[in-house]
Amino acid sequence: MTVALKAGTDLAMVQALVGHATPATMARNDCRPEAMKAAAAQLAHVPFG
């Protein structure tokens, strides 16, 4: 799972592939470094202020 996330696979796709029922379960098992998660968050576009 972590390998797929580090490779850039969509979180929802990995969740479906491993059979986690909820995003919360997926988040608990996400072993990527915090810096990698922070970099991904910077890519998100929030269309409201």
PDB file of N, H, CA, C and O in Angstrom:
ATOM      1  N   MET A   1       0.816  -1.181   0.000  1.00  0.00           N
ATOM      2  CA  MET A   1       0.000   0.000   0.000  1.00  0.00           C
ATOM      3  C   MET A   1       0.865   1.252   0.000  1.00  0.00           C
ATOM      4  O   MET A   1       0.653   2.137  -0.828  1.00  0.00           O
ATOM      5  N   THR A   2       1.816   1.348   0.890  1.00  0.00           N
ATOM      6  H   THR A   2       1.987   0.628   1.563  1.00  0.00           H
ATOM      7  CA  THR A   2       2.662   2.534   0.961  1.00  0.00           C
ATOM      8  C   THR A   2       3.448   2.718  -0.324  1.00  0.00           C
ATOM      9  O   THR A   2       3.642   3.847  -0.773  1.00  0.00           O
ATOM     10  N   VAL A   3       3.901   1.632  -0.917  1.00  0.00           N
ATOM     11  H   VAL A   3       3.743   0.714  -0.552  1.00  0.00           H
ATOM     12  CA  VAL A   3       4.647   1.718  -2.179  1.00  0.00           C
ATOM     13  C   VAL A   3       3.767   2.348  -3.251  1.00  0.00           C
ATOM     14  O   VAL A   3       4.222   3.216  -3.996  1.00  0.00           O
ATOM     15  N   ALA A   4       2.520   1.920  -3.333  1.00  0.00           N
ATOM     16  H   ALA A   4       2.150   1.215  -2.728  1.00  0.00           H
ATOM     17  CA  ALA A   4       1.600   2.472  -4.327  1.00  0.00           C
ATOM     18  C   ALA A   4       1.350   3.954  -4.070  1.00  0.00           C
ATOM     19  O   ALA A   4       1.300   4.743  -5.014  1.00  0.00           O
ATOM     20  N   LEU A   5       1.195   4.342  -2.808  1.00  0.00           N
ATOM     21  H   LEU A   5       1.236   3.701  -2.041  1.00  0.00           H
ATOM     22  CA  LEU A   5       0.972   5.749  -2.482  1.00  0.00           C
ATOM     23  C   LEU A   5       2.196   6.591  -2.814  1.00  0.00           C
ATOM     24  O   LEU A   5       2.070   7.688  -3.358  1.00  0.00           O
ATOM     25  N   LYS A   6       3.380   6.082  -2.487  1.00  0.00           N
ATOM     26  H   LYS A   6       3.482   5.191  -2.044  1.00  0.00           H
ATOM     27  CA  LYS A   6       4.605   6.807  -2.800  1.00  0.00           C
ATOM     28  C   LYS A   6       4.790   6.959  -4.294  1.00  0.00           C
ATOM     29  O   LYS A   6       5.388   7.934  -4.748  1.00  0.00           O
ATOM     30  N   ALA A   7       4.281   6.002  -5.071  1.00  0.00           N
ATOM     31  H   ALA A   7       3.795   5.210  -4.702  1.00  0.00           H
ATOM     32  CA  ALA A   7       4.399   6.058  -6.526  1.00  0.00           C
ATOM     33  C   ALA A   7       3.392   7.016  -7.144  1.00  0.00           C
ATOM     34  O   ALA A   7       3.442   7.284  -8.344  1.00  0.00           O
ATOM     35  N   GLY A   8       2.469   7.538  -6.319  1.00  0.00           N
ATOM     36  H   GLY A   8       2.428   7.320  -5.344  1.00  0.00           H
ATOM     37  CA  GLY A   8       1.520   8.512  -6.818  1.00  0.00           C
ATOM     38  C   GLY A   8       0.136   7.963  -7.132  1.00  0.00           C
ATOM     39  O   GLY A   8      -0.694   8.663  -7.711  1.00  0.00           O
ATOM     40  N   THR A   9      -0.115   6.720  -6.755  1.00  0.00           N
ATOM     41  H   THR A   9       0.560   6.151  -6.284  1.00  0.00           H
ATOM     42  CA  THR A   9      -1.439   6.152  -6.982  1.00  0.00           C
ATOM     43  C   THR A   9      -2.463   6.887  -6.134  1.00  0.00           C
ATOM     44  O   THR A   9      -2.200   7.214  -4.977  1.00  0.00           O
ATOM     45  N   ASP A  10      -3.608   7.141  -6.701  1.00  0.00           N
ATOM     46  H   ASP A  10      -3.821   6.876  -7.641  1.00  0.00           H
ATOM     47  CA  ASP A  10      -4.691   7.840  -6.019  1.00  0.00           C
ATOM     48  C   ASP A  10      -5.092   7.101  -4.736  1.00  0.00           C
ATOM     49  O   ASP A  10      -5.213   5.876  -4.724  1.00  0.00           O
ATOM     50  N   LEU A  11      -5.293   7.866  -3.665  1.00  0.00           N
ATOM     51  H   LEU A  11      -5.194   8.861  -3.675  1.00  0.00           H
ATOM     52  CA  LEU A  11      -5.637   7.289  -2.362  1.00  0.00           C
ATOM     53  C   LEU A  11      -6.914   6.455  -2.435  1.00  0.00           C
ATOM     54  O   LEU A  11      -6.978   5.377  -1.844  1.00  0.00           O
ATOM     55  N   ALA A  12      -7.921   6.932  -3.145  1.00  0.00           N
ATOM     56  H   ALA A  12      -7.870   7.807  -3.626  1.00  0.00           H
ATOM     57  CA  ALA A  12      -9.178   6.187  -3.262  1.00  0.00           C
ATOM     58  C   ALA A  12      -8.970   4.865  -3.998  1.00  0.00           C
ATOM     59  O   ALA A  12      -9.604   3.864  -3.662  1.00  0.00           O
ATOM     60  N   MET A  13      -8.096   4.852  -4.988  1.00  0.00           N
ATOM     61  H   MET A  13      -7.581   5.665  -5.261  1.00  0.00           H
ATOM     62  CA  MET A  13      -7.827   3.623  -5.736  1.00  0.00           C
ATOM     63  C   MET A  13      -7.134   2.598  -4.838  1.00  0.00           C
ATOM     64  O   MET A  13      -7.493   1.421  -4.843  1.00  0.00           O
ATOM     65  N   VAL A  14      -6.149   3.043  -4.075  1.00  0.00           N
ATOM     66  H   VAL A  14      -5.857   4.000  -4.071  1.00  0.00           H
ATOM     67  CA  VAL A  14      -5.452   2.130  -3.164  1.00  0.00           C
ATOM     68  C   VAL A  14      -6.430   1.613  -2.117  1.00  0.00           C
ATOM     69  O   VAL A  14      -6.395   0.433  -1.769  1.00  0.00           O
ATOM     70  N   GLN A  15      -7.295   2.472  -1.615  1.00  0.00           N
ATOM     71  H   GLN A  15      -7.323   3.431  -1.898  1.00  0.00           H
ATOM     72  CA  GLN A  15      -8.298   2.065  -0.624  1.00  0.00           C
ATOM     73  C   GLN A  15      -9.161   0.952  -1.197  1.00  0.00           C
ATOM     74  O   GLN A  15      -9.412  -0.045  -0.520  1.00  0.00           O
ATOM     75  N   ALA A  16      -9.616   1.105  -2.426  1.00  0.00           N
ATOM     76  H   ALA A  16      -9.413   1.915  -2.976  1.00  0.00           H
ATOM     77  CA  ALA A  16     -10.460   0.089  -3.052  1.00  0.00           C
ATOM     78  C   ALA A  16      -9.689  -1.209  -3.280  1.00  0.00           C
ATOM     79  O   ALA A  16     -10.223  -2.298  -3.066  1.00  0.00           O
ATOM     80  N   LEU A  17      -8.442  -1.096  -3.712  1.00  0.00           N
ATOM     81  H   LEU A  17      -8.008  -0.212  -3.886  1.00  0.00           H
ATOM     82  CA  LEU A  17      -7.650  -2.289  -4.004  1.00  0.00           C
ATOM     83  C   LEU A  17      -7.362  -3.133  -2.766  1.00  0.00           C
ATOM     84  O   LEU A  17      -7.367  -4.362  -2.832  1.00  0.00           O
ATOM     85  N   VAL A  18      -7.112  -2.469  -1.637  1.00  0.00           N
ATOM     86  H   VAL A  18      -7.108  -1.470  -1.584  1.00  0.00           H
ATOM     87  CA  VAL A  18      -6.800  -3.227  -0.426  1.00  0.00           C
ATOM     88  C   VAL A  18      -8.040  -3.587   0.381  1.00  0.00           C
ATOM     89  O   VAL A  18      -7.954  -4.343   1.349  1.00  0.00           O
ATOM     90  N   GLY A  19      -9.188  -3.051  -0.010  1.00  0.00           N
ATOM     91  H   GLY A  19      -9.258  -2.437  -0.796  1.00  0.00           H
ATOM     92  CA  GLY A  19     -10.446  -3.433   0.621  1.00  0.00           C
ATOM     93  C   GLY A  19     -10.804  -2.697   1.893  1.00  0.00           C
ATOM     94  O   GLY A  19     -11.625  -3.186   2.670  1.00  0.00           O
ATOM     95  N   HIS A  20     -10.213  -1.536   2.133  1.00  0.00           N
ATOM     96  H   HIS A  20      -9.546  -1.139   1.503  1.00  0.00           H
ATOM     97  CA  HIS A  20     -10.600  -0.759   3.315  1.00  0.00           C
ATOM     98  C   HIS A  20     -11.966  -0.132   3.071  1.00  0.00           C
ATOM     99  O   HIS A  20     -12.224   0.418   2.000  1.00  0.00           O
ATOM    100  N   ALA A  21     -12.829  -0.216   4.059  1.00  0.00           N
ATOM    101  H   ALA A  21     -12.620  -0.662   4.929  1.00  0.00           H
ATOM    102  CA  ALA A  21     -14.195   0.282   3.912  1.00  0.00           C
ATOM    103  C   ALA A  21     -14.287   1.797   4.039  1.00  0.00           C
ATOM    104  O   ALA A  21     -15.167   2.419   3.443  1.00  0.00           O
ATOM    105  N   THR A  22     -13.391   2.388   4.804  1.00  0.00           N
ATOM    106  H   THR A  22     -12.676   1.884   5.287  1.00  0.00           H
ATOM    107  CA  THR A  22     -13.492   3.831   5.043  1.00  0.00           C
ATOM    108  C   THR A  22     -12.145   4.519   4.829  1.00  0.00           C
ATOM    109  O   THR A  22     -11.095   3.893   4.981  1.00  0.00           O
ATOM    110  N   PRO A  23     -12.173   5.807   4.478  1.00  0.00           N
ATOM    111  CA  PRO A  23     -10.922   6.563   4.357  1.00  0.00           C
ATOM    112  C   PRO A  23     -10.152   6.636   5.677  1.00  0.00           C
ATOM    113  O   PRO A  23      -8.925   6.734   5.670  1.00  0.00           O
ATOM    114  N   ALA A  24     -10.856   6.590   6.800  1.00  0.00           N
ATOM    115  H   ALA A  24     -11.853   6.510   6.805  1.00  0.00           H
ATOM    116  CA  ALA A  24     -10.186   6.655   8.105  1.00  0.00           C
ATOM    117  C   ALA A  24      -9.264   5.454   8.309  1.00  0.00           C
ATOM    118  O   ALA A  24      -8.163   5.595   8.840  1.00  0.00           O
ATOM    119  N   THR A  25      -9.713   4.287   7.891  1.00  0.00           N
ATOM    120  H   THR A  25     -10.608   4.172   7.460  1.00  0.00           H
ATOM    121  CA  THR A  25      -8.875   3.086   7.995  1.00  0.00           C
ATOM    122  C   THR A  25      -7.643   3.248   7.132  1.00  0.00           C
ATOM    123  O   THR A  25      -6.531   2.916   7.541  1.00  0.00           O
ATOM    124  N   MET A  26      -7.853   3.757   5.946  1.00  0.00           N
ATOM    125  H   MET A  26      -8.757   4.026   5.614  1.00  0.00           H
ATOM    126  CA  MET A  26      -6.744   3.973   5.014  1.00  0.00           C
ATOM    127  C   MET A  26      -5.735   4.960   5.611  1.00  0.00           C
ATOM    128  O   MET A  26      -4.527   4.740   5.529  1.00  0.00           O
ATOM    129  N   ALA A  27      -6.223   6.026   6.200  1.00  0.00           N
ATOM    130  H   ALA A  27      -7.204   6.204   6.268  1.00  0.00           H
ATOM    131  CA  ALA A  27      -5.344   7.059   6.766  1.00  0.00           C
ATOM    132  C   ALA A  27      -4.490   6.505   7.906  1.00  0.00           C
ATOM    133  O   ALA A  27      -3.322   6.871   8.041  1.00  0.00           O
ATOM    134  N   ARG A  28      -5.061   5.637   8.715  1.00  0.00           N
ATOM    135  H   ARG A  28      -6.009   5.340   8.606  1.00  0.00           H
ATOM    136  CA  ARG A  28      -4.290   5.055   9.825  1.00  0.00           C
ATOM    137  C   ARG A  28      -3.142   4.192   9.314  1.00  0.00           C
ATOM    138  O   ARG A  28      -2.122   4.056   9.990  1.00  0.00           O
ATOM    139  N   ASN A  29      -3.297   3.612   8.136  1.00  0.00           N
ATOM    140  H   ASN A  29      -4.126   3.723   7.587  1.00  0.00           H
ATOM    141  CA  ASN A  29      -2.280   2.722   7.594  1.00  0.00           C
ATOM    142  C   ASN A  29      -1.356   3.394   6.586  1.00  0.00           C
ATOM    143  O   ASN A  29      -0.517   2.731   5.976  1.00  0.00           O
ATOM    144  N   ASP A  30      -1.500   4.695   6.408  1.00  0.00           N
ATOM    145  H   ASP A  30      -2.182   5.233   6.903  1.00  0.00           H
ATOM    146  CA  ASP A  30      -0.662   5.445   5.466  1.00  0.00           C
ATOM    147  C   ASP A  30       0.690   5.725   6.127  1.00  0.00           C
ATOM    148  O   ASP A  30       0.779   6.532   7.053  1.00  0.00           O
ATOM    149  N   CYS A  31       1.739   5.056   5.646  1.00  0.00           N
ATOM    150  H   CYS A  31       1.667   4.401   4.893  1.00  0.00           H
ATOM    151  CA  CYS A  31       3.062   5.159   6.266  1.00  0.00           C
ATOM    152  C   CYS A  31       4.000   6.110   5.531  1.00  0.00           C
ATOM    153  O   CYS A  31       5.209   6.097   5.764  1.00  0.00           O
ATOM    154  N   ARG A  32       3.442   6.939   4.639  1.00  0.00           N
ATOM    155  H   ARG A  32       2.460   6.950   4.450  1.00  0.00           H
ATOM    156  CA  ARG A  32       4.317   7.895   3.948  1.00  0.00           C
ATOM    157  C   ARG A  32       4.844   8.919   4.943  1.00  0.00           C
ATOM    158  O   ARG A  32       4.179   9.229   5.931  1.00  0.00           O
ATOM    159  N   PRO A  33       6.050   9.450   4.683  1.00  0.00           N
ATOM    160  CA  PRO A  33       6.595  10.483   5.575  1.00  0.00           C
ATOM    161  C   PRO A  33       5.699  11.722   5.586  1.00  0.00           C
ATOM    162  O   PRO A  33       5.044  12.031   4.591  1.00  0.00           O
ATOM    163  N   GLU A  34       5.676  12.416   6.699  1.00  0.00           N
ATOM    164  H   GLU A  34       6.208  12.165   7.508  1.00  0.00           H
ATOM    165  CA  GLU A  34       4.851  13.626   6.828  1.00  0.00           C
ATOM    166  C   GLU A  34       5.206  14.660   5.757  1.00  0.00           C
ATOM    167  O   GLU A  34       4.322  15.358   5.259  1.00  0.00           O
ATOM    168  N   ALA A  35       6.483  14.765   5.401  1.00  0.00           N
ATOM    169  H   ALA A  35       7.200  14.198   5.806  1.00  0.00           H
ATOM    170  CA  ALA A  35       6.889  15.727   4.376  1.00  0.00           C
ATOM    171  C   ALA A  35       6.236  15.407   3.037  1.00  0.00           C
ATOM    172  O   ALA A  35       5.872  16.316   2.291  1.00  0.00           O
ATOM    173  N   MET A  36       6.088  14.132   2.731  1.00  0.00           N
ATOM    174  H   MET A  36       6.384  13.393   3.337  1.00  0.00           H
ATOM    175  CA  MET A  36       5.448  13.729   1.481  1.00  0.00           C
ATOM    176  C   MET A  36       3.960  14.077   1.511  1.00  0.00           C
ATOM    177  O   MET A  36       3.405  14.522   0.507  1.00  0.00           O
ATOM    178  N   LYS A  37       3.320  13.877   2.653  1.00  0.00           N
ATOM    179  H   LYS A  37       3.772  13.516   3.469  1.00  0.00           H
ATOM    180  CA  LYS A  37       1.904  14.223   2.794  1.00  0.00           C
ATOM    181  C   LYS A  37       1.713  15.733   2.685  1.00  0.00           C
ATOM    182  O   LYS A  37       0.756  16.194   2.064  1.00  0.00           O
ATOM    183  N   ALA A  38       2.618  16.501   3.283  1.00  0.00           N
ATOM    184  H   ALA A  38       3.396  16.126   3.787  1.00  0.00           H
ATOM    185  CA  ALA A  38       2.525  17.959   3.225  1.00  0.00           C
ATOM    186  C   ALA A  38       2.701  18.458   1.797  1.00  0.00           C
ATOM    187  O   ALA A  38       2.004  19.380   1.371  1.00  0.00           O
ATOM    188  N   ALA A  39       3.623  17.858   1.058  1.00  0.00           N
ATOM    189  H   ALA A  39       4.189  17.109   1.404  1.00  0.00           H
ATOM    190  CA  ALA A  39       3.830  18.250  -0.341  1.00  0.00           C
ATOM    191  C   ALA A  39       2.586  17.958  -1.172  1.00  0.00           C
ATOM    192  O   ALA A  39       2.220  18.752  -2.038  1.00  0.00           O
ATOM    193  N   ALA A  40       1.940  16.834  -0.916  1.00  0.00           N
ATOM    194  H   ALA A  40       2.237  16.189  -0.212  1.00  0.00           H
ATOM    195  CA  ALA A  40       0.712  16.495  -1.631  1.00  0.00           C
ATOM    196  C   ALA A  40      -0.401  17.483  -1.296  1.00  0.00           C
ATOM    197  O   ALA A  40      -1.182  17.859  -2.170  1.00  0.00           O
ATOM    198  N   ALA A  41      -0.475  17.899  -0.049  1.00  0.00           N
ATOM    199  H   ALA A  41       0.160  17.593   0.661  1.00  0.00           H
ATOM    200  CA  ALA A  41      -1.506  18.854   0.354  1.00  0.00           C
ATOM    201  C   ALA A  41      -1.320  20.198  -0.337  1.00  0.00           C
ATOM    202  O   ALA A  41      -2.298  20.896  -0.603  1.00  0.00           O
ATOM    203  N   GLN A  42      -0.087  20.565  -0.626  1.00  0.00           N
ATOM    204  H   GLN A  42       0.707  19.998  -0.410  1.00  0.00           H
ATOM    205  CA  GLN A  42       0.181  21.830  -1.314  1.00  0.00           C
ATOM    206  C   GLN A  42      -0.345  21.824  -2.743  1.00  0.00           C
ATOM    207  O   GLN A  42      -0.567  22.888  -3.321  1.00  0.00           O
ATOM    208  N   LEU A  43      -0.548  20.643  -3.320  1.00  0.00           N
ATOM    209  H   LEU A  43      -0.368  19.778  -2.850  1.00  0.00           H
ATOM    210  CA  LEU A  43      -1.052  20.535  -4.679  1.00  0.00           C
ATOM    211  C   LEU A  43      -2.560  20.718  -4.775  1.00  0.00           C
ATOM    212  O   LEU A  43      -3.098  20.928  -5.862  1.00  0.00           O
ATOM    213  N   ALA A  44      -3.241  20.641  -3.637  1.00  0.00           N
ATOM    214  H   ALA A  44      -2.804  20.471  -2.754  1.00  0.00           H
ATOM    215  CA  ALA A  44      -4.705  20.761  -3.630  1.00  0.00           C
ATOM    216  C   ALA A  44      -5.100  22.200  -3.895  1.00  0.00           C
ATOM    217  O   ALA A  44      -4.507  23.135  -3.356  1.00  0.00           O
ATOM    218  N   HIS A  45      -6.109  22.363  -4.731  1.00  0.00           N
ATOM    219  H   HIS A  45      -6.591  21.604  -5.169  1.00  0.00           H
ATOM    220  CA  HIS A  45      -6.640  23.693  -5.027  1.00  0.00           C
ATOM    221  C   HIS A  45      -7.960  23.855  -4.299  1.00  0.00           C
ATOM    222  O   HIS A  45      -8.888  23.070  -4.491  1.00  0.00           O
ATOM    223  N   VAL A  46      -8.038  24.877  -3.464  1.00  0.00           N
ATOM    224  H   VAL A  46      -7.284  25.515  -3.308  1.00  0.00           H
ATOM    225  CA  VAL A  46      -9.261  25.170  -2.738  1.00  0.00           C
ATOM    226  C   VAL A  46      -9.908  26.385  -3.414  1.00  0.00           C
ATOM    227  O   VAL A  46      -9.366  27.487  -3.337  1.00  0.00           O
ATOM    228  N   PRO A  47     -11.055  26.203  -4.071  1.00  0.00           N
ATOM    229  CA  PRO A  47     -11.636  27.267  -4.881  1.00  0.00           C
ATOM    230  C   PRO A  47     -12.367  28.356  -4.098  1.00  0.00           C
ATOM    231  O   PRO A  47     -13.023  29.207  -4.700  1.00  0.00           O
ATOM    232  N   PHE A  48     -12.267  28.345  -2.802  1.00  0.00           N
ATOM    233  H   PHE A  48     -11.734  27.654  -2.313  1.00  0.00           H
ATOM    234  CA  PHE A  48     -12.922  29.376  -2.001  1.00  0.00           C
ATOM    235  C   PHE A  48     -11.946  29.897  -0.954  1.00  0.00           C
ATOM    236  O   PHE A  48     -10.994  29.207  -0.590  1.00  0.00           O
ATOM    237  N   GLY A  49     -12.181  31.101  -0.477  1.00  0.00           N
ATOM    238  H   GLY A  49     -12.954  31.661  -0.773  1.00  0.00           H
ATOM    239  CA  GLY A  49     -11.256  31.741   0.443  1.00  0.00           C
ATOM    240  C   GLY A  49     -11.664  31.619   1.813  1.00  0.00           C
ATOM    241  O   GLY A  49     -10.979  32.113   2.708  1.00  0.00           O
TER     242      GLY A  49
END
